[in-house]
């Protein structure tokens, strides 16, 4: 049993050490964050925040969303939102950022999952519908996620953005992006979704 556990540990370490291109051994959502260097057809080259050069492929199914600056007052009851957050000792969540989805994107990624934040720490990602909302010293809100309900505290200084459907015209050199995807059977990293900051914005997710 000890031998098997040690072998599993070595395998996990090997997979993690190979960087963003590696298959992940767990269910943590690990987006790739970076800046676009060039776009040639369906090939996009980015420099990740860690300084790595990465070429990724877009397909006809790749969804592009725009990320633009919003205000904390844009979080309203019945808004469909996502938030990267830190679990608190009392079970509540303290938001690191909040993204408010355009109504046409309601339901996107609904769920409560472990999520690798921009600082490399694994926290949580909650996508759901805002229920009760208390406007005092920031926002305290309940978020309905399928059959669960989460309490999220949003401090006043937390970045809030709007996510809306976008086009590939947003994908220009210098644009800050957050990518979600996986390798295909040929080893090429293929993007299924890309969030692109508008007007120089760095997506806070």
URURZI-V55185 format. One record per residue. N is the residue number from 1. RES is the residue in one small letter. SS is DSSP state (H for helix, E for strand, C for the rest). PSI is psi in whole degrees, -180 to 180 (* if undefined). Layout:
BEGIN
{{N	RES	SS	PSI} {N	RES	SS	PSI}}
END
This chain:
BEGIN
{{1	x	C	-45} {2	x	H	-40} {3	x	H	-42} {4	x	H	-41} {5	x	H	-40} {6	x	H	-40} {7	x	H	-41} {8	x	H	-39} {9	x	H	-44} {10	x	H	-40} {11	x	H	-44} {12	x	H	-42} {13	x	H	-40} {14	x	H	-44} {15	x	H	-43} {16	x	H	-31} {17	x	H	-13} {18	x	C	1} {19	x	H	-161} {20	x	H	-19} {21	x	H	-10} {22	x	C	149} {23	x	C	140} {24	x	C	136} {25	x	C	4} {26	x	C	-172} {27	x	C	19} {28	x	C	131} {29	x	E	121} {30	x	C	85} {31	x	C	159} {32	x	E	127} {33	x	E	138} {34	x	E	-164} {35	x	E	134} {36	x	E	131} {37	x	E	-45} {38	x	E	157} {39	x	E	121} {40	x	E	102} {41	x	C	-123} {42	x	C	8} {43	x	E	127} {44	x	E	127} {45	x	E	130} {46	x	E	158} {47	x	E	119} {48	x	E	168} {49	x	C	-16} {50	x	C	-1} {51	x	C	7} {52	x	C	139} {53	x	E	131} {54	x	E	129} {55	x	E	128} {56	x	E	157} {57	x	E	138} {58	x	C	151} {59	x	C	178} {60	x	C	-19} {61	x	C	-2} {62	x	C	125} {63	x	E	133} {64	x	E	126} {65	x	E	148} {66	x	E	146} {67	x	E	118} {68	x	E	159} {69	x	E	139} {70	x	C	-177} {71	x	C	160} {72	x	H	-27} {73	x	H	-12} {74	x	H	-10} {75	x	C	116} {76	x	C	160} {77	x	C	137} {78	x	C	0} {79	x	C	142} {80	x	E	119} {81	x	E	167} {82	x	E	149} {83	x	E	127} {84	x	E	130} {85	x	E	161} {86	x	E	130} {87	x	E	131} {88	x	C	164} {89	x	C	-31} {90	x	C	5} {91	x	C	-12} {92	x	C	172} {93	x	E	134} {94	x	E	116} {95	x	E	139} {96	x	E	-26} {97	x	E	162} {98	x	E	131} {99	x	E	126} {100	x	E	121} {101	x	E	141} {102	x	C	145} {103	x	H	-31} {104	x	H	-14} {105	x	H	13} {106	x	C	134} {107	x	C	-8} {108	x	C	122} {109	x	C	28} {110	x	C	130} {111	x	E	177} {112	x	E	113} {113	x	E	156} {114	x	E	144} {115	x	E	132} {116	x	E	114} {117	x	C	173} {118	x	C	-26} {119	x	C	3} {120	x	C	-10} {121	x	C	146} {122	x	E	116} {123	x	E	-131} {124	x	E	157} {125	x	E	124} {126	x	E	120} {127	x	E	118} {128	x	E	-169} {129	x	E	130} {130	x	E	132} {131	x	E	-108} {132	x	E	138} {133	x	E	122} {134	x	E	121} {135	x	E	87} {136	x	C	120} {137	x	C	61} {138	x	C	-145} {139	x	E	138} {140	x	E	125} {141	x	E	152} {142	x	E	142} {143	x	E	120} {144	x	E	123} {145	x	E	98} {146	x	C	-115} {147	x	C	15} {148	x	E	164} {149	x	E	129} {150	x	E	146} {151	x	E	124} {152	x	E	128} {153	x	E	126} {154	x	E	101} {155	x	C	158} {156	x	C	-30} {157	x	C	8} {158	x	C	133} {159	x	E	138} {160	x	E	132} {161	x	E	161} {162	x	E	132} {163	x	E	125} {164	x	E	159} {165	x	E	138} {166	x	C	-175} {167	x	C	171} {168	x	H	-12} {169	x	H	-20} {170	x	H	-20} {171	x	C	88} {172	x	C	154} {173	x	C	134} {174	x	C	-15} {175	x	C	134} {176	x	E	133} {177	x	E	159} {178	x	E	125} {179	x	E	145} {180	x	E	132} {181	x	E	-166} {182	x	E	166} {183	x	E	145} {184	x	C	-175} {185	x	C	-7} {186	x	C	3} {187	x	C	4} {188	x	C	134} {189	x	E	118} {190	x	E	131} {191	x	E	128} {192	x	E	-22} {193	x	E	141} {194	x	E	127} {195	x	E	123} {196	x	E	128} {197	x	E	135} {198	x	C	147} {199	x	C	41} {200	x	C	2} {201	x	C	139} {202	x	C	116} {203	x	C	129} {204	x	C	-3} {205	x	C	*}}
END
